[in-house]
Amino acid sequence: MISAEGLYFSYTGTAPYILKNLYFSAENGDYISILGSNGAGKSTLVKLLLGLLTPLKGTVFVNEERTAFVPQTNDLADSHFPITVREMLDSYRRLLKIKDRNRTEQALEAVGMQSLSDRLLSALSGGQRQKVFIARGIIGDPSLIILDEPSAGVDVDSRKEIYTYLKKLNVEKQVTILSVEHNLEAAVHNSTAIYHMSGGSGHMCNPETYHRELLFANGGVLQ
């Protein structure tokens, strides 16, 4: 479904490269968490997979038209544009040329945001806003959802609800999930595989093995 082979990328077009000789792949129904330290190139890889950036070398192949991207909730945290939750979702539905208005209501119901549908987006908490972004993503009935740190700036209760819903999409509807993560516990618990990035490249890990190695490296504490 998704493959990246021999990727090289820098924002200047020359060395030093943010990504160098990177290989990545995902199959239908995978739930892959992308982990690594700040500056490891996680968000850059996502932008390449989404086609927002072009690699300097190498190839990217995403065999999927129905792809949704869910940004970090704080990407729009300072926006005071006067738009309600329902207005924003309806606008996106029309952008996708989906005529069925029920799709907006179905998306709101799926993430438990019906009661706040007439509230301004700027007035929502971080967790509520992230649920709205997920609702926007699922309106188009995607088979691939790419998320950038879905729990960043989100309260504990909303965080649990978000990951429960993502796992449900993955297990029950076989939606492929790629999630840039700093939430190690969620990554280990939910993922079918973990892609750990460092030094401009990365490798796939089994979540249980990754968990054991982290515990050993941190003296028995998962940080």
Long-range contacts (C-beta under 8 A, 24 or more apart in sequence): 1-26, 1-27, 1-28, 1-30, 1-62, 1-63, 1-64, 1-144, 1-176, 2-26, 2-27, 2-49, 2-61, 2-62, 2-63, 2-64, 2-144, 2-176, 2-178, 3-59, 3-60, 3-61, 4-45, 4-48, 4-49, 4-55, 4-58, 4-59, 4-60, 4-61, 5-58, 5-59, 6-57, 6-58, 6-59, 7-45, 7-48, 7-55, 7-57, 7-58, 7-59, 7-60, 8-55, 8-56, 8-57, 8-58, 9-41, 9-44, 9-48, 9-53, 9-55, 9-56, 10-56, 13-56, 17-56, 17-200, 18-44, 18-200, 19-44, 19-45, 19-48, 19-55, 19-200, 19-201, 20-199, 20-200, 20-201, 21-58, 21-200, 21-201, 22-58, 22-200, 22-201, 22-202, 23-201, 23-202, 24-49, 24-195, 24-202, 26-176, 26-178, 27-176, 28-143, 28-174, 28-176, 29-170, 29-174, 29-175, 29-176, 29-192, 30-176, 30-177, 30-178, 30-192, 30-193, 31-166, 31-167, 31-170, 31-176, 31-177, 31-179, 31-190, 31-191, 31-192, 31-193, 32-177, 32-178, 32-179, 32-191, 32-192, 32-193, 32-194, 32-195, 32-204, 33-179, 33-180, 33-181, 33-186, 33-187, 33-190, 33-191, 33-193, 33-194, 33-195, 34-178, 34-179, 34-180, 34-181, 34-194, 34-195, 34-197, 34-202, 35-181, 35-182, 35-184, 35-187, 35-194, 35-195, 35-196, 35-197, 36-196, 36-197, 36-198, 36-202, 37-198, 40-197, 40-198, 40-199, 40-200, 40-202, 41-197, 41-200, 42-180, 42-197, 43-148, 43-180, 45-197, 45-202, 46-146, 46-148, 46-178, 46-180, 49-146, 49-178, 50-146, 62-144, 64-143, 64-144, 64-176, 66-140, 66-141, 66-142, 66-143, 66-144, 67-142, 67-143, 67-144, 67-145, 67-146, 68-136, 68-137, 68-138, 68-140, 68-142, 68-144, 68-145, 68-146, 69-137, 69-145, 69-146, 69-147, 69-148, 70-130, 70-133, 70-134, 70-136, 70-137, 70-145, 70-146, 70-147, 70-148, 70-150, 71-133, 71-148, 72-148, 72-149, 72-150, 72-152, 72-153, 73-126, 73-127, 73-129, 73-130, 73-133, 73-152, 73-153, 73-154, 74-126, 74-152, 74-153, 76-121, 76-129, 77-126, 77-129, 77-153, 79-121, 79-122, 80-122, 81-121, 81-122, 82-120, 82-122, 83-120, 83-121, 84-117, 84-118, 84-119, 84-120, 84-121, 85-113, 85-116, 85-117, 85-118, 85-119, 85-120, 85-121, 85-124, 85-132, 86-117, 86-118, 88-121, 88-132, 88-136, 89-132, 89-135, 89-136, 89-139, 92-136, 92-139, 93-139, 96-139, 96-140, 98-139, 98-140, 103-139, 104-139, 107-135, 107-136, 107-138, 107-139, 108-135, 110-135, 110-138, 110-165, 111-135, 111-161, 111-165, 112-161, 125-155, 125-158, 126-152, 126-153, 126-154, 126-155, 126-158, 127-154, 127-155, 127-157, 127-158, 127-159, 127-161, 127-162, 128-158, 130-154, 130-158, 130-162, 131-158, 131-161, 131-162, 134-162, 134-165, 134-166, 138-169, 142-175, 143-174, 143-175, 143-176, 144-175, 144-176, 144-178, 145-169, 145-175, 145-176, 145-177, 145-178, 146-178, 146-179, 147-177, 147-178, 147-179, 147-180, 148-180, 149-179, 149-180, 149-181, 149-182, 149-183, 150-179, 150-181, 151-181, 151-182, 151-183, 151-186, 152-182, 159-183, 159-186, 163-189, 163-190, 166-190, 184-214, 184-222, 184-223, 185-222, 188-214, 188-222
